[in-house]
């Protein structure tokens, strides 16, 4: 009787532990995906700013070099996002909980850096576009 109770308790702890592991993995994956989705929305701002910069360069040849710098910053941010998306793989088949968590934590770190890079590129180009338009 005691042995059956111990086995049942142990099985419960194992199942609960696995369930908790999956919850942790899912929560971290959702964090990464949430940031990704936000950045995909920011992609519209990148494209809008690139078009605005191109338009400004056509109307004023003296700012061509500055426009090229801001356009490159936007391109670099966009390309970094595309590179991250091409490498990201949410297939965790055969991976341990520790491997999944390590991978997702590294992906979260990378996508947060991308978030900063993209936000900075948009903010600086917005500022430049506003400054040139105000002239």
C-alpha positions, 0 to 999 in steps of 0.5 A: 500500500505504501509503495503504491502511494509513493509511486503515485506521488512520484508520478504526479510530481513528474507529470506536474514538473513536465507540465510546469516545464511546458508552461515555462517554455510556452511563456518564453516562446510567447514573449519572443513571438510577441516582440517579433510581432511588434517588430513586424508592425515596425517594419511599416515604419521602416518602409515609410521612412525609407520612402520619405528619405528617398523623396527628400533626396530627390527634392534636395540633392545637397542632403543626398549623403545624409539620406544615404546614412539614414537609409542604410541604418533602416536597411541594416535594421530591416536586414537584421530582422530578416536574418533573425527570422530566417534562423529562428526555429521553434521546433523543439523535437528531441530537446530537453527542457534546459536546451529549449529554455537556453535557446529561447532565452538566447532568442529573446536576448537577440530579438530585444537587441533587434527591437532596440536597433529598429526603434533607434533607426526609426526614431533617428530617421523620423527626427531627421525627416522632420528636421528637413521638412521643417526647413 
